[in-house]
Amino acid sequence: MKLPVIKHLVQFIEQNDQDYLIETIEVLEALTEVSSLKPEELDVLGELNSNLHGALEVQKLIKSGVAPKEALNQFMQRVLSSIDK
């Protein structure tokens, strides 16, 4: 996951609608079922998907009243703590 990408996607949600990200996630997930994809291509799709899901999670925190910067920090702390386990 890349924090600058997630931050940019959160701004996109604020300017547009989170439905765009949800639909994009669905498209990326459908693409992962293509049998001719190389492992590197699947990795890219997975990375994009992770960033999109991350942006939705950060947006959810912001909607609940958390400041945007703090929402990003909380999300990344959650991710890092799950990796450490």
N, C-alpha and C positions, 0 to 999 in steps of 0.2 A: 504494500500500500504506500502511496505517495501523498503526503500531507498537502502539498501544493495542488495536486489534482483534486483531492477531496474538497479543499477550500474553494477551488474554482467551480466545482460541481454544486456546492452549496449555494454559491452566488447565482448559478444558473437556475436552481430551484426557486430562489427568491424572486428572480426576474420573470420566470415562466411558470412552471408547474412541476411538481414531483412526478406526475404521470408520465412525462417524457422519459425520466430515468427508469421508472418501473417497466415501461414498454421496451426500453433499450436492454434492460436486464433479460427480459423474456426473449428478445432476439438473440442476444449473445448465448444464452443457455441453449437455444435451438441450434445455433451454429456448432456448439460443442459436439453435437451428435453426428456431424459429418465425418464419415469414416476415413476420408483421405487426408484429414488434417495431420500435420506433423506435430510432434510433441512441443516444439517451440511455439507453434501457432496456438496450441491449446493453452500454453503458459500465458501468452499475451491476452487471450480471451479471459482467462481466469483473473489476471491482474486487473483488467478493465472492470470485470464484474465485481471484484473486491472493492475497488474504488467507488463504484456506483452504490454498492450496498453501504459502504462507509459514509458516503455523503447523505444517504437517507437516514442513517442512524444519527448523524450530527444534526441534521435538520429536525429530527424528532426531539432531540435535546433542546434545541433552540426554541421550538414551539412550546416546550414545557417551561420556558422561562429562563433557561441558562444562557448567559452571554455567549455570543458566537465564538470568541477566542477560548473561553473556558470549555465550551462544548467540544471544540476540536481537541483541546488538551485532555479532557476526560475520556474521549473516545480513544485517543492514541494510548493513553495509560491502560485502558482496558485491553487494547490489542496487545501491547507489550507484555502485560501481565499474563495474558493467555499464552503467549509464545514461551515465556519463561517456565511454564508448568510442564 
